[in-house]
């Protein structure tokens, strides 16, 4: 079947001018033309355009896309594998960004007093202030929120970096136990659930078992917190939820 340049532009979501440019540089030349010289594209041309748009979306320059697509050793399956690998890398980076955002959202409850340079070192490109309104709306009338603000107002960069390091160390250890197959209600895992509670109590506010189980429930009910723990390791949100509840019951 033959398609006009206008039809191809509409289907692919690009401009006619873009298709003309692709033709001029040899990236996508139509397989045929009418007697009047108008471009006509066939199904193979559309398949090639799809590859072009995939690689363009991934940030490749047009010259490199041409070389990739025209590689005689690359069949359609090879292109799909390459796209899968590239998208997986991008997904990992996006997940890392989500983790940083979740960390910033948590920090937004804490009235962090850092210079812009220190904030960047601790939180990267993300600003906790962007989430202050939601945090205050959800927790502003609680003693825990007020205590967190009081304590956090005294913390400097070294304090925040230590908090971050302790949480990362805790995360590595609970992920290792989960990967080993240890049940969430086993003594060693419940001990890490207890450490989770003590970290909160030491740095932010006195976290009772009732409050901790409430947090655990939120880790599953709020998709942002679920994503935070799932980004550390798939299944961690539910695993930690079960461990916290089991620990609270065992120590009641």
Buried (B, 14 or more C-beta within 10 A) or exposed (E): EBBBBEEBBEEBEBEBEBBEBBBEEEBBBBEEEEEEEEBBBEEEBBEBBEBBBBBBEBEBEBEEBBEBBEEEEBEEEEBEEBBEEBEEEEEEEEBEBBBBBBBBBBBBBBBBBBEEEBBEEBBBEBBBEEBBEEBBEEBEEEEBBBEBBEBBEEBEBEBBBEBBEBBEEBBEBBBEBBEEEBBBBBEEBBBBBBBBBEBBBBBBBEBEBEBBBEBBEBBBEBEBBBBBBBBBBEEBBBBBBBBBBBBBEEEE
